[in-house]
Amino acid sequence: MIYQSGYLTIKEYERDMGLFLLDFPNNEVKGGFLTMIASNYLDVKSGVGTITQDMAFALEDGELETF
């Protein structure tokens, strides 16, 4: 659903493994995702918590396992 609504785009596709590398289409969407959508999925009660910040830093650094 997040991909279909345009919040994520396909950056790369690994045909042999059937893997997709997803990315945000721009910084505005990335910021909105990290502050609003991710907070809802993680059940953060108020503001951007440590977990959300850690996820944002992991995404920026390309650390998908940490994310």
Secondary structure by P-SEA (a helix, b strand, c coil): ccccccccccccccccccbbbbbbccaaaaaaaaccaaaaaacccccccaaaaaaaaaaaacccccc
